[in-house]
């Protein structure tokens, strides 16, 4: 197993990504979202059994709630890992797939399922999962970012970069894509181009202190040779752990 992939995605797929954006809709969806929100807080406090109860209530209120399926899958996935229980991991996989049945473009669910497949020695199926998502939704920024992330974690930065560059032809003003591309280029040692990408991302969305920190760092490293972009003055910020 690729340890770099496992370490990063244990964090982003099973902790950060579980903090879902709650959508205020009428009827049972509001109640389901409230249960999801409570469950997320319990999950983040490592109270997994209690969190699962709220996710199950969310699903009972709204049987088509993809977020509830995803939350249940992530919690079961975490419990399966902690307990080294293959049966729980199989249940998590089934729940991830149910989530995708209800929302075929659910980014966190694709990421979580890809993590599980890699962790259980099926990286080929993880690639198939994300490639099929790109085929189904060729203009999806999320799909190409997740596939690029997987390529990167397995050392194929050229393929990762191609995915991001293609996505930028569809949405050239995506700060997220530019940041991801900058991260790849920084990893590969192309600091000048990474700086250009980060600066462009900040021009589009200045409210990114983490990206501003990378700009400040790269400007310092490159010194007077740092390339200039179309505009914008960048300020330093707190240290950053790069992620897409």
Number of C-alpha atoms within 10 A of each C-alpha: 12 13 12 12 19 16 11 14 23 16 11 17 22 24 16 13 18 25 17 16 11 14 11 11 11 8 10 15 20 17 17 27 26 19 22 31 22 17 30 24 15 17 23 15 10 14 14 20 14 13 24 24 16 24 29 20 18 29 23 14 18 18 16 17 20 22 26 29 27 27 32 28 30 30 27 24 27 22 18 18 15 9 11 11 13 13 11 19 23 17 16 27 21 15 24 28 19 18 26 20 14 15 15 16 18 18 19 25 29 26 26 25 27 28 25 27 19 21 19 13 12 14 19 11 14 22 18 13 17 22 17 14 21 21 12 13 15 15 16 17 21 21 26 27 24 25 27 26 26 25 19 19 18 16 14 13 19 14 16 24 22 14 23 23 17 15 22 19 10 13 14 12 15 16 22 20 25 26 26 24 27 29 23 25 20 20 14 12 11 13 21 19 16 26 28 20 24 28 29 22 25 24 18 15 14 16 11 15 17 16 28 24 19 28 23 16 16 18 18 12 13 13 10 8 10 16 15 11 13 8 10 13 9 18 12 14 16 11 13 12 7 15 11 16
